[in-house]
Amino acid sequence: MRVQITKLRLSSLKHDTFFYGTAAVAERCVSILIIPLLTKTLSQEIYGIWTQMIITAGLLSPIILAGFSTSMVRFLSGNQNNQDQSRVFHGMLGIVILNSFLFVAVTFVLTPYLSIVMFGDTRFSHFVCLFGFFLIAQVLFEMDIAFLRARKEIWLLSIYYFFKNGGRIGILAIGILLMHLDLFYAIIFIVIAQLLLSSIIYIKNILRKVGFTITIWKTRWKEIMFFSLPLVPYGILIWINNFIDRYFILHMLNINDVGVYAVSYSLAAIIGLFYSILGFTLYPHMAHWWNEGNKRGAAEILSNAITYYLFFTIPFIAILTVLSTPIITIVSTVEYISNWQVVFWLGVGIGIFGLYELNVFTILLANKTFLNLKISAAALVVNIIFNSILIPKFGIVGAAVATFISNSVLAFWTLIVGKKYLPYVVSWRAFTKIGFATVIILLFLLTVMHYFDINNIYMLASTIISAVIIYGLVDVLSKNSFLLQLMRNL
């Protein structure tokens, strides 16, 4: 009976991953359009402001959310009591709303100082005030999505996720290209649209399903806060570790270099799709199994997830590195072309960060959030040291290398510690197969680059599709094909 239940949950996880993965891939394909939209219509300076707003929102979101988006999944997964779900959600939501208004007040009081920190100049102070509302819209959406994630309504949140990100791109396109609005006014429309979407999700999928209940005494607030609060500094440290290089580049070089680096990072960040899709659907299922004491099932699915993550990630690092120059040329302008080493080191660094993201679930499930805080702090120190040393000597290449080194500290330390709480095994034979297939497509790509000039979207798309097909054929023709196993399990 227990084996049958485990198989049913595995099937549910696969379907959740499929739905969310489809939405994430579709959103990312549409998001690629934002690069030429902004880089070809805005100055490098204004594009740098947009990227700074996005990454600063990533820094401050964990503070405003107080770690609740993660702890909600940890404590509500498998909970069938609607009243208890409502108490927990609305208690968390009240704290998040209070934090949001306090932050907006700070942006108005410290506008010129925050403008220097974020954009390197007081000329862009008006973006700081707008940023406060931009952040509120972001965190309210994250709270709604976290609730749906805890209830494992992945197919539904996938739709909302696509509308949110796709809508942002659509508003930018209409506002900048058709209405000829400044970026400032386009962002205002984005904030309004996202607040409207968050309100619709709340009314339709939360208020109507679990009602409105908010009490302090009947909720496990002590346990929840003990889990959540360490996630706030942890989230800050992880963000700083991922994006502090932008600020080093801004103040050691200039904001134009931030824009160049941001384009390369956006390209390499495609790799993040693989771990974000797997991690988003994996965590609530692992939490459900862990809460029931089924650690063996949690370990098995984590092992499979990591294997498939490496299978898809490693070849894409190779593809993006070799084709980085034609991709950047086609989707933006020649002013944004960087050395291929930037994309390579960023790609490998983001790929290794994905290993960390998947392995960190074991530490979170074991309620070792303070240990996770210690690991992330050590990685940040490493990152700061290497950014300080490498950027003055090697420019943005040095920033990319620093990202790789710090993420390696994160990933391998977490992997070693995490196995103490949830042991699992990944086959070394799988690495050999993946490496061999990647070498084959590398040879193919280098040959194409030598004999052909990839100067248009059709040639680029044909080259990428051909490389993917070759990689798939090499796998299918080998023993224990990953793709055939995946198709049989769907």
N, C-alpha and C positions, 0 to 999 in steps of 0.2 A: 504493500500500500504506500509506504513512504517513497519507494522508488518511482511509483506512478505519479505521485504528487510532484516529486522533483522534476520529472520529465515534463509535466504540464507547465511548471514554472519556467523551465528552460525554453519551452515553446513560446511562452508569454514574453520572455526576455528577448527572444529572437524577433518576434513581431514588433515589440516596442522599439528595438534597435532599427528595424527596417523603416518604421514610420518616421521616427525622429531623424534617422540618417538621410532619408529621402528629402525631408524638409530642410535639413542642414546643408545638404549638397546643392539643392535647388537655390537656397538662399545665398550660398557662397558663389555659385555661378552668376547670380544676379549682382552680387556684391563686387565682382570683378569689374563690372561696368562703372562703379563709383570712382575707380582710379583714373580712367581717361576723362570721365566727367569733370572731376575736380582738377586734375593736373593740366588738362588742356584748356580749361576755361578760367581757372584762378591762377594767381601768381604763386610762386613757391612759398612766399611768406604767408599768404592766406591759407594755403593747403597745410602748411606747418601748424597753423592755429587749429585747424580742424583735427589733425592727428593728436595735438596736445590735449584738446578737449576730450577726445575719446579715451586716451590712456589715463588722464587724470580722473575721469569718471570711474575707470577701473580701480584706481587707488582708493577713492573715497567711498565707493559702494559698500565694501565690507564694513567700514566704520559705521555708516548710516544703517546698514542692515543688522549690525551687531551680531553677525554670525548666524542669524535666524534662518536664512535660506538653506543652510546646510543642516542645522539642528532640527528643522522641521521635518526633513526627510528621515533623519535618524530616529526621531521619536514618534512620528505619526505613521510610518510605514507599517501596514498590517493592523492599524487601529481602526476598528469598525464602529466605534462610538462617535456618532456625529456631533453630539454635544461637547464631548471632550476635544474633538478636532476644532470645533468652533471656538472654544475657550482658548486653546493654545494659539490658533491663528490670529484671533482678534487681539489677544494680549500682545503678541509680537508686533502686529500691525500698528497698534497704538504707540509703542515705543519707537518704531521706525518713522512714523509720521512726526512725532515730537522731535526726533533727531534731524529730520529733514528741514523743518522750519527753523531750528536753531542754526543749521548750516547756512540757509539762505540769509539769515540775519548777519552771519559772519561775512558772507561775500559782499554785502552792502557796506559793512563797516570797514573792511580791510581791502577794498577794491584795488587801489593802486599797488599795494604790496603783493597781492595775489597775482596781479597782472604781470609783474616782474618775474615772479617765480614760475608761472605757467608759460608765459610767452616771451619773456626777456625784455619787455618794453611796456611802459604805461600807456602807449598809444592804443592798446587793445583792451582797455579797462572795461568797455561796454560788454565785451564777451564774457567777462568774469561774472557780472550780475546775471546774465542770461544762463551761464553755466549752472548756477544754483538750481534753477527750474529744470534744466536739462537732466540734472542728476536726480531730482525728485521723480521725474517721469520714469527714469531708468529703474530706481529701486522699488517703486510701487509695482511695476511690471514683474520684477524679479520675485517679489513676494507672492503674487498670484501664481506665477509659474512654479514656484517651490511647492505650493499647496497641491497643485495638480500633479506634480512629480511624486509627492509623497503618497498620493492616492493611486499612483501608477496609471494615470490617464495620459499616457505618453502621446497617443495619436491625436488627442485634442490639443494638448499644449504645443505639439509640432505645428499644427495649423496656425495657432496664435503666434508662435515664434516666427514663422515665415511671413505672416502679415506685418509683424512689427518691423522686422529688418528689411523686408521687401518694400514696405511702405515708406521707410526712411529714405531708401534710394529713390523711390518714385517721386517723393516730395522734393528731394534735391534736384532731380532731373527737371521736373516741371518748373520749380522755382527759379533755378539758375539758367536753364537753357531757354525755356519758353517765356517765363515772366520777367527774366533778366533781373532777378532780385539779388541783393547782396547776400553773402553767406549768413550774416546775422539774422536777416528776416526769414531766410529758408529754415534756419534752426528753430525759430519761433513756431513755425508751422509744424515742425517735427515734434516739438514738445506738446503742442495742443493735440495732435493726432495720437501720440502715445498715451497721454493721460486719458483720452477718450477710450482707447482700446483697453487700458487697464480697468477702467470703470465698468465696461461691458463684461469683461471676464469676471470681475468681482460679483456683479449682480447676477449674472447668468449661471456661473459655475461654482460660486462659493456661497453667496447669501441664500440662494434658492435651494441649495443642497443641504447645507448644514445649519442655516439660520445664523442669528446674531446672538452670541453668548460671550460674555466677558466677566470672568470672576478670577480672583487671585488665590483664594484659599484652596480650591479644589484642583489646582493645577500643580504639576511637579516642577515648580519654578526653580527650586534650589538645584535640582538635577539638570534642568535645561540650561540655566545660567552658568553652572559649572562647566558644562560642555561648550556653550556658545561663546562666552567671553574670551577664552584664549584664541578663538577663531578670528577675533577682531585684529589683534596685533599680528596674528599669523597671516591673515589676508593682506594686511599692509606690507608685511615683509615679502610675501610672494609677489605682490604687485611691484614693489620697489626692485626686487630681484629681476623681474621681467622687463621693466621699463626705465630703470634709472639711467641706462645708457643714453636714452633720449636727452635727459637733462645734462649729462656730461657733455654730449655732443653740442647741445644748445649753448652751454656756457664756455666750453673749451674751443668750439669751432663757431658755428652760427646756425640760425634757424633754417637756412637753405639746405644745409647738410642734414638737418633733422628730416626735411622733406624727402631727400634722396634716400636716406636710411629707412624712412617709413615705407617707401615704395618697395624696397627690397624685403623689409620685414613682412609687409602684406603678402608678398609673393610666397615667402617661406612659411607664412602662417597657414597656408592651405593645408600643410601637414597636420596642423592642429585639429582639423576636421576629424581625423581618425580617432584620436583619444577623446575628443569632446563628445563625439557620438557614443562611443563605447562607455565612457565614464558616466555620461548623463543617464543612460538606461541601466547601467550595471549597479550603481550605488544603491538605489532603492530596493532592488532584488537581493543584493548581498545583505542589506540591513534587515530585510524580512527573514532571510535564512538565519542570519546571526542571532536575531531575537528569538528564534525558535530552537536555537542550539544546533543547527545543522551546519557546522563549520566545514564539514567535508564537501558539501554541495557548494558552499561559497568559495572554497579553495579551487574546486574543479572549474567553476565558471571563470574565475579570475585567471587561471592558467590558460584556458582557451582564449580568453579575451586578449591577453598579452601576445600570444602566438599570432593571432590574426592581425593584431595591431602592427607587429613587426613586418608581417607579410605585405601589408599595404603601404606602410610608411617608408621602408628602406628604398624601394624602387622609385618612389615619388621624390625623394631627396635627390636621387641621381638625375631624374628627368628635369626637375626645376633648376638644378645647378648647371647642367649642360646647356639648357635652353634659356637661361636667365636673361641674357642680352637681347635676343629677339623678342622674348615675352615683354620685357620692360619697354622696349622700343615701340612695340605695337600697341600696348595698353596705355602708355603715357607719352613722354617725349624723350629725346636723347639727353636732355638735361638731367634726367633721373637715373640714367644708367650708372651702375656702380660696378666695382670689380666683382667677378664671379665668386671670389673667395667670400665676399660678404654673404651672398645667398647660401653658399655651402655651409659656412659655420653657423649661420642662423638656422638653416634647415636641420642640421645635426643637433644643434642645441635645443630647438623646439621638439624634435623627435625624442630626445632624451628626457625632456620635460614631460612628455607624454607617458613615459615609463614611470616617472614619479607620480603623476596624477592617478594612474591606475593602482599603483602600490600603496598610495597614501590611504586608501580606503580601509586597509587592515588596521592602521593606526587609529583612524577615526572610530571604527567599530569597537576597538578595544578601549575607547575613551581615553586615549593617551594624547590628548590635544596639546598638553604642555611639552611633551616630547617632540611633537611635530613642530612646535614653536621653536624649540632649541635647534632643530635641524635647519629650519628655514633661516634662522638668525645667522648660523654659521655660513650658509651658502651666500647670504647677503654680504657678509664681511669679505668673503672671497671675491664676490662680484665687484665691490667698491675698490678693492685693492687692484684688481686687474684692469678695471676701467681707467683708474688713475694712471696706471703705468703704460697701458697699451694705446689709448686714444691719442695722447700727444705724439707718439712715435709712428703709429700706423693709421691714424684717422678712424673712419667708421669700420674698417676691417678689424681693428683692435677691439672695438665695441662688440662686434659679432663673436670674436674669440672669447672675450670675457663672458658672454652669455653662455657659450658652450661649456666653459670650465665650471661656472657656478651651478648650472643645471646638472652637470655630472655629479657634483657633490650632493645635490638634492636627491637625485635619482638613486645612486648606489648606496648612500647611507640609509635612505628609506627602505630600499629593497632588502638590505641586510637585517635591519631592525624589524621590518614588517613580517618577515618569515618566522620570527619567534612567536607571533600571535596567530598567524595563519600560514602554515607551511604549504608550499605548492611546488610543482616541478615543471619546468619548460624544457623541451627536448633540444639538445645541442644540434641534433641532426636537422632540425627545422632551420636553424641559423645557416647551416651549410647550403641547404636547398635554396633559401632565400638569397644568399650571397651569390651563388652560381647564376641564378636567373637574372640578378641585377647586373652582373658583369656582362651577360649576353646583351642586355638592352643598352648598356653603356657603350659597347662596341658599335652597336647599330646607330646610336645617336651621334657618336663622334664621326662615324663614316658619313652620315647625312650632312652634318655640319661642315665637313671637309669638302664635299662635292656639290652642295647646293646652298643657295642663298635664301635663307628663311626670312623673307621680308614682307609677308602678308599673313593675315589670319588663317587663310585656307591652308597654306603650306605648313604653318605652325600646328594647326589642329590635326592635319593629316599625320604629321610626324609624331605627335603625342599619342594619337589613337593607335598608330602602328606599333609604337613602343609598348603600349599597354597590351595589345593583342599578342605580341611576341612574348612578353612576360607571362601572360596567361597560358599560352601554348606550351612554353617550357615547363610550367607547373603541371598542366594537365597530362603531359606526356611522361611525367616522372611518377615514381611510386608514391602512394599516399598523398595524392594531390590535395592541396588545401582547398582549391576551388570546388572540386567534386565533393569533398566532405561538407563544405559549407552549403552547397546546393542540396545535398541529401538531407541535411538537418533543417532546412527551411520548411 
